[in-house]
Amino acid sequence: MNTSEKSASISVRSDITAQLVRHSAQDSDVAFAARVSTLGDRSLDDVNSDAERSKGLINFLMRDRHGTPFEHNSMTFFISAPIFVFREFHRHRVGFSYNEESGRYRELEPVFYMPNEERNLVQEGRPGRYHFSPGTDDQHTVTRTALERSYVTAYEAYREMLDAGVAREVARSALPVGLYSSMYATCNARALMHFLSLRTTHAESTVPTFPQREIEMVAEAMEAQWAELMPLTHAAFNSNGRVAP
Ligand SMILES: Cc1cc2nc3c(=O)[nH]c(=O)nc-3n(C[C@H](O)[C@H](O)[C@H](O)COP(=O)(O)OP(=O)(O)OC[C@H]3O[C@@H](n4cnc5c(N)ncnc54)[C@H](O)[C@@H]3O)c2cc1C
């Protein structure tokens, strides 16, 4: 279920989106920043240069973790996800700037997260080494029914308080972490690689991680758009074990 579905008084969604809305990011940004080290002002020739001839340099910088040349670029994403994803996202403090919609200054929309049929429901194993299995039809039905009931009740409580004149900032206490929020997140490639190293599982990762699927969905969408902008940097990230430089 990828589109909105109307219930009595709420909508549910299963999609989580990250849309690149603005950027100044290309592989040659890495090259000119690195070359000032040895060329000084002659590195100006590398601004907007053909990045293909810097492929080896980019790979060397990634491999040896010379990270700062990967910071001279910028990408702004508009992200639409449940609050529990933002709770995890905002732990990434370095190289990210955030602005999120306010629950104090606007009335929050009744849009909630509903895991779709592909979302594995059953957690097995121990902390840090969980694996997930699909779950039975019954477990999917229980999840759907219980979440929807809880969302409807929570939003009714929120509305009841607003209708009685209670401030939005007080009434929002009734709302669960499955409520959708939206934010802009601006980052550079180095910060994004650190985020991806922790929030995606990938065959080429040399350091394992076990992210929650929903933040991984955001990370995958961001990665796909970044890879289009900086294909050489992205390839070097993969071939060096997806460790941020
Ligand atoms: C699978 C997974 C499970 C997690 N589970 C939990 C959990 O149960 N509970 C919980 O609280 N968090 C949890 N987290 C969040 C985690 O602890 C980090 O807060 C989050 O991954 C951000 O990582 P970071 O601090 O490296 O990123 P950033 O905040 O972006 O920092 C980037 C890098 O800057 C450096 N740095 C930043 N701040 C400091 C500092 N103050 N001192 C020294 N160096 C600094 C570090 O090298 C750091 O790696 C989990 C994360 C993952 C990926």
The ligand as an ORCA input file, in Angstrom:
! r2SCAN-3c Opt
* xyz 0 1
  C      21.672      0.208     14.383
  C      21.686      1.346     15.338
  C      21.158      1.189     16.601
  C      21.160      2.254     17.503
  N      20.620      2.079     18.750
  C      20.631      3.112     19.636
  C      20.096      2.970     20.959
  O      19.609      1.903     21.333
  N      20.114      4.043     21.783
  C      20.671      5.243     21.411
  O      20.687      6.184     22.208
  N      21.170      5.404     20.166
  C      21.157      4.392     19.278
  N      21.673      4.581     18.017
  C      22.141      5.902     17.632
  C      23.687      5.967     17.681
  O      24.152      5.812     19.008
  C      24.172      7.323     17.134
  O      23.613      8.354     17.922
  C      23.757      7.547     15.700
  O      24.025      6.405     14.910
  C      24.525      8.746     15.139
  O      25.868      8.349     14.967
  P      27.088      9.345     15.215
  O      27.110      9.855     16.619
  O      28.301      8.620     14.721
  O      26.725     10.520     14.190
  P      27.025     12.118     14.331
  O      26.305     12.632     15.504
  O      26.643     12.655     13.007
  O      28.553     12.169     14.580
  C      29.489     11.882     13.522
  C      30.838     11.565     14.116
  O      31.353     12.745     14.758
  C      32.054     12.367     15.933
  N      31.378     12.958     17.101
  C      30.158     13.579     17.108
  N      29.872     14.020     18.338
  C      30.889     13.667     19.121
  C      31.155     13.827     20.503
  N      30.306     14.434     21.323
  N      32.294     13.348     20.992
  C      33.189     12.728     20.199
  N      33.001     12.508     18.872
  C      31.863     12.989     18.345
  C      32.054     10.846     15.981
  O      33.208     10.370     15.318
  C      30.825     10.491     15.194
  O      30.863      9.193     14.631
  C      21.689      3.518     17.124
  C      22.223      3.667     15.831
  C      22.235      2.601     14.954
  C      22.808      2.795     13.567
*
